[in-house]
Amino acid sequence: MPPLLLGHRGSPRQFPENTLPGFQAAHDAGLDGVEWDVRRLHDGTLVIHHDPALPDGRKLPKLSRQDWPADLPTLRQALEWAADTGAFVNIELKFESAKVDDRVARTLQAVRAFGLSRRVLVSSFMPTQLRAARELAPDIGRGLLIHRAYPGWLLGAVMRWTGCAALHPTHEIVDAALMQQAKAHGWRVNAWTVNDEAEARRLVALGVNGLIGDVPEMLLAGVRAT
């Protein structure tokens, strides 16, 4: 089975990241879907944005829906796009505090409301968020994000505690040993952020299950070349 190909925050080399035009560009290019980030405004509105502040410096926790720029989608607008297009979505819950807030439950509720439970994977660097997602919606897939190598026993313990079926490592740490561990435990491995065709070929040869990158055409070329 060919790897799942996702546009990292859409197609950010063509359009501003985490915007509907960027998501559509990744989909039109032939990718399976996109990856996007969820944050929370002061009034509870869930929005698609990577950073904790807008480019003009305004911090998201101090903004309300009426302050949100029209060109940046809310979670509901983004999910509506996914429902209309049939795209697969990796939803990353950004770290905002050690305490699990209502974003987990409300994101999962919205995913179900749009009938996307089978086309969404929720990911996070925070095991506590993934554990909460497991308890609230065990039927919606989860992926553990990691940015460095961890001892095998520790990685296995966190994957079991969160009930994650997917591991999302930064592409630099994906090697034969990690893939062997993943295969032994039945984990799917989706690597990020892959922006080099040769690196895409290396990862596909190792047997990764998914690639997340900024350039749709590069991801497609890297898969076709293997």
Secondary structure, DSSP 8 states (H G I E B T S, - for coil): ---EEEEETS-TTTS-TTSHHHHHHHHHHT-SEEEEEEEE-TTS-EEE-SSSB-TTS-BGGG--GGGS-TTS-BHHHHHHHHHHHT-EEEEEE----SS--THHHHHHHHHHHTT-GGGEEEEES-HHHHHHHHHH-TTSEEEEEESS---HHHHHHHHHHHT-SEEEEBGGG--HHHHHHHHHHT-EEEEB----HHHHHHHHHHT-SEEEES-HHHHHHHHHT-
